[in-house]
């Protein structure tokens, strides 16, 4: 039941905060941000979320967010 409740909460959040369109290779988003800029922003968000997870004592979640951070940095450096 908890998984279904979490899914419902996530659905509500995704409706309130829809994901922005991601820029393709070499293109820019509506904000004028390149793919690399957007990925670096995602990396920063992942790091902030990791800090929150650490403060809450959620070590597994914090570890997953470190992986997400590193992947975003790798993808941002790719061309």
PyMOL CGO cylinders between C-alpha atoms (Angstrom):
from pymol import cmd
from pymol.cgo import CYLINDER

trace = [
    CYLINDER, 0.00, 0.00, 0.00, 2.85, 2.40, 0.79, 0.3, 1, 1, 1, 1, 1, 1,
    CYLINDER, 2.85, 2.40, 0.79, 4.24, 2.01, -2.74, 0.3, 1, 1, 1, 1, 1, 1,
    CYLINDER, 4.24, 2.01, -2.74, 0.88, 2.92, -4.24, 0.3, 1, 1, 1, 1, 1, 1,
    CYLINDER, 0.88, 2.92, -4.24, 0.56, 5.93, -1.94, 0.3, 1, 1, 1, 1, 1, 1,
    CYLINDER, 0.56, 5.93, -1.94, 4.06, 7.09, -2.96, 0.3, 1, 1, 1, 1, 1, 1,
    CYLINDER, 4.06, 7.09, -2.96, 3.19, 6.64, -6.62, 0.3, 1, 1, 1, 1, 1, 1,
    CYLINDER, 3.19, 6.64, -6.62, 0.05, 8.73, -6.18, 0.3, 1, 1, 1, 1, 1, 1,
    CYLINDER, 0.05, 8.73, -6.18, 2.01, 11.47, -4.40, 0.3, 1, 1, 1, 1, 1, 1,
    CYLINDER, 2.01, 11.47, -4.40, 4.62, 11.43, -7.18, 0.3, 1, 1, 1, 1, 1, 1,
    CYLINDER, 4.62, 11.43, -7.18, 1.90, 11.70, -9.82, 0.3, 1, 1, 1, 1, 1, 1,
    CYLINDER, 1.90, 11.70, -9.82, 0.50, 14.77, -8.06, 0.3, 1, 1, 1, 1, 1, 1,
    CYLINDER, 0.50, 14.77, -8.06, 3.96, 16.32, -7.86, 0.3, 1, 1, 1, 1, 1, 1,
    CYLINDER, 3.96, 16.32, -7.86, 4.68, 15.65, -11.53, 0.3, 1, 1, 1, 1, 1, 1,
    CYLINDER, 4.68, 15.65, -11.53, 1.44, 17.39, -12.48, 0.3, 1, 1, 1, 1, 1, 1,
    CYLINDER, 1.44, 17.39, -12.48, 2.35, 20.42, -10.38, 0.3, 1, 1, 1, 1, 1, 1,
    CYLINDER, 2.35, 20.42, -10.38, 5.93, 20.56, -11.62, 0.3, 1, 1, 1, 1, 1, 1,
    CYLINDER, 5.93, 20.56, -11.62, 6.10, 19.16, -15.15, 0.3, 1, 1, 1, 1, 1, 1,
    CYLINDER, 6.10, 19.16, -15.15, 9.55, 18.31, -16.42, 0.3, 1, 1, 1, 1, 1, 1,
    CYLINDER, 9.55, 18.31, -16.42, 11.04, 20.82, -18.85, 0.3, 1, 1, 1, 1, 1, 1,
    CYLINDER, 11.04, 20.82, -18.85, 11.80, 19.77, -22.38, 0.3, 1, 1, 1, 1, 1, 1,
    CYLINDER, 11.80, 19.77, -22.38, 15.35, 18.56, -22.70, 0.3, 1, 1, 1, 1, 1, 1,
    CYLINDER, 15.35, 18.56, -22.70, 17.50, 20.12, -25.38, 0.3, 1, 1, 1, 1, 1, 1,
    CYLINDER, 17.50, 20.12, -25.38, 18.96, 17.78, -27.96, 0.3, 1, 1, 1, 1, 1, 1,
    CYLINDER, 18.96, 17.78, -27.96, 22.59, 17.64, -28.93, 0.3, 1, 1, 1, 1, 1, 1,
    CYLINDER, 22.59, 17.64, -28.93, 23.83, 21.08, -29.91, 0.3, 1, 1, 1, 1, 1, 1,
    CYLINDER, 23.83, 21.08, -29.91, 20.43, 22.70, -29.38, 0.3, 1, 1, 1, 1, 1, 1,
    CYLINDER, 20.43, 22.70, -29.38, 19.30, 24.99, -26.63, 0.3, 1, 1, 1, 1, 1, 1,
    CYLINDER, 19.30, 24.99, -26.63, 16.28, 24.80, -24.38, 0.3, 1, 1, 1, 1, 1, 1,
    CYLINDER, 16.28, 24.80, -24.38, 13.63, 27.51, -24.19, 0.3, 1, 1, 1, 1, 1, 1,
    CYLINDER, 13.63, 27.51, -24.19, 15.74, 29.01, -21.37, 0.3, 1, 1, 1, 1, 1, 1,
    CYLINDER, 15.74, 29.01, -21.37, 18.74, 29.17, -23.70, 0.3, 1, 1, 1, 1, 1, 1,
    CYLINDER, 18.74, 29.17, -23.70, 20.57, 26.48, -21.74, 0.3, 1, 1, 1, 1, 1, 1,
    CYLINDER, 20.57, 26.48, -21.74, 22.65, 23.89, -23.52, 0.3, 1, 1, 1, 1, 1, 1,
    CYLINDER, 22.65, 23.89, -23.52, 22.38, 20.18, -22.82, 0.3, 1, 1, 1, 1, 1, 1,
    CYLINDER, 22.38, 20.18, -22.82, 25.60, 20.43, -20.83, 0.3, 1, 1, 1, 1, 1, 1,
    CYLINDER, 25.60, 20.43, -20.83, 24.23, 23.32, -18.75, 0.3, 1, 1, 1, 1, 1, 1,
    CYLINDER, 24.23, 23.32, -18.75, 21.06, 21.37, -18.02, 0.3, 1, 1, 1, 1, 1, 1,
    CYLINDER, 21.06, 21.37, -18.02, 23.01, 18.28, -16.99, 0.3, 1, 1, 1, 1, 1, 1,
    CYLINDER, 23.01, 18.28, -16.99, 25.24, 20.32, -14.69, 0.3, 1, 1, 1, 1, 1, 1,
    CYLINDER, 25.24, 20.32, -14.69, 22.09, 21.76, -13.11, 0.3, 1, 1, 1, 1, 1, 1,
    CYLINDER, 22.09, 21.76, -13.11, 20.75, 18.23, -12.60, 0.3, 1, 1, 1, 1, 1, 1,
    CYLINDER, 20.75, 18.23, -12.60, 24.07, 17.27, -11.00, 0.3, 1, 1, 1, 1, 1, 1,
    CYLINDER, 24.07, 17.27, -11.00, 23.75, 20.19, -8.58, 0.3, 1, 1, 1, 1, 1, 1,
    CYLINDER, 23.75, 20.19, -8.58, 20.18, 19.17, -7.72, 0.3, 1, 1, 1, 1, 1, 1,
    CYLINDER, 20.18, 19.17, -7.72, 21.26, 15.57, -7.11, 0.3, 1, 1, 1, 1, 1, 1,
    CYLINDER, 21.26, 15.57, -7.11, 23.99, 16.79, -4.76, 0.3, 1, 1, 1, 1, 1, 1,
    CYLINDER, 23.99, 16.79, -4.76, 21.53, 18.96, -2.82, 0.3, 1, 1, 1, 1, 1, 1,
    CYLINDER, 21.53, 18.96, -2.82, 19.12, 16.03, -2.54, 0.3, 1, 1, 1, 1, 1, 1,
    CYLINDER, 19.12, 16.03, -2.54, 21.99, 13.82, -1.35, 0.3, 1, 1, 1, 1, 1, 1,
    CYLINDER, 21.99, 13.82, -1.35, 22.67, 16.28, 1.48, 0.3, 1, 1, 1, 1, 1, 1,
    CYLINDER, 22.67, 16.28, 1.48, 19.01, 16.13, 2.51, 0.3, 1, 1, 1, 1, 1, 1,
    CYLINDER, 19.01, 16.13, 2.51, 19.08, 12.32, 2.41, 0.3, 1, 1, 1, 1, 1, 1,
    CYLINDER, 19.08, 12.32, 2.41, 22.23, 12.33, 4.56, 0.3, 1, 1, 1, 1, 1, 1,
    CYLINDER, 22.23, 12.33, 4.56, 20.59, 14.65, 7.09, 0.3, 1, 1, 1, 1, 1, 1,
    CYLINDER, 20.59, 14.65, 7.09, 17.59, 12.29, 7.27, 0.3, 1, 1, 1, 1, 1, 1,
    CYLINDER, 17.59, 12.29, 7.27, 19.83, 9.27, 7.78, 0.3, 1, 1, 1, 1, 1, 1,
    CYLINDER, 19.83, 9.27, 7.78, 18.90, 7.69, 4.45, 0.3, 1, 1, 1, 1, 1, 1,
    CYLINDER, 18.90, 7.69, 4.45, 22.29, 6.30, 3.46, 0.3, 1, 1, 1, 1, 1, 1,
    CYLINDER, 22.29, 6.30, 3.46, 21.04, 4.12, 0.58, 0.3, 1, 1, 1, 1, 1, 1,
    CYLINDER, 21.04, 4.12, 0.58, 19.15, 7.03, -0.96, 0.3, 1, 1, 1, 1, 1, 1,
    CYLINDER, 19.15, 7.03, -0.96, 22.20, 9.26, -0.48, 0.3, 1, 1, 1, 1, 1, 1,
    CYLINDER, 22.20, 9.26, -0.48, 24.33, 6.66, -2.27, 0.3, 1, 1, 1, 1, 1, 1,
    CYLINDER, 24.33, 6.66, -2.27, 21.94, 6.48, -5.21, 0.3, 1, 1, 1, 1, 1, 1,
    CYLINDER, 21.94, 6.48, -5.21, 21.99, 10.26, -5.47, 0.3, 1, 1, 1, 1, 1, 1,
    CYLINDER, 21.99, 10.26, -5.47, 25.82, 10.24, -5.54, 0.3, 1, 1, 1, 1, 1, 1,
    CYLINDER, 25.82, 10.24, -5.54, 25.60, 7.85, -8.51, 0.3, 1, 1, 1, 1, 1, 1,
    CYLINDER, 25.60, 7.85, -8.51, 23.07, 10.18, -10.18, 0.3, 1, 1, 1, 1, 1, 1,
    CYLINDER, 23.07, 10.18, -10.18, 25.37, 13.15, -9.56, 0.3, 1, 1, 1, 1, 1, 1,
    CYLINDER, 25.37, 13.15, -9.56, 28.37, 11.40, -11.10, 0.3, 1, 1, 1, 1, 1, 1,
    CYLINDER, 28.37, 11.40, -11.10, 26.38, 10.22, -14.11, 0.3, 1, 1, 1, 1, 1, 1,
    CYLINDER, 26.38, 10.22, -14.11, 25.07, 13.73, -14.75, 0.3, 1, 1, 1, 1, 1, 1,
    CYLINDER, 25.07, 13.73, -14.75, 28.65, 15.09, -14.64, 0.3, 1, 1, 1, 1, 1, 1,
    CYLINDER, 28.65, 15.09, -14.64, 29.86, 12.36, -17.03, 0.3, 1, 1, 1, 1, 1, 1,
    CYLINDER, 29.86, 12.36, -17.03, 27.00, 13.06, -19.44, 0.3, 1, 1, 1, 1, 1, 1,
    CYLINDER, 27.00, 13.06, -19.44, 27.60, 16.84, -19.24, 0.3, 1, 1, 1, 1, 1, 1,
    CYLINDER, 27.60, 16.84, -19.24, 31.23, 16.33, -20.26, 0.3, 1, 1, 1, 1, 1, 1,
    CYLINDER, 31.23, 16.33, -20.26, 30.29, 14.06, -23.15, 0.3, 1, 1, 1, 1, 1, 1,
    CYLINDER, 30.29, 14.06, -23.15, 29.78, 15.44, -26.62, 0.3, 1, 1, 1, 1, 1, 1,
]
cmd.load_cgo(trace, "trace")
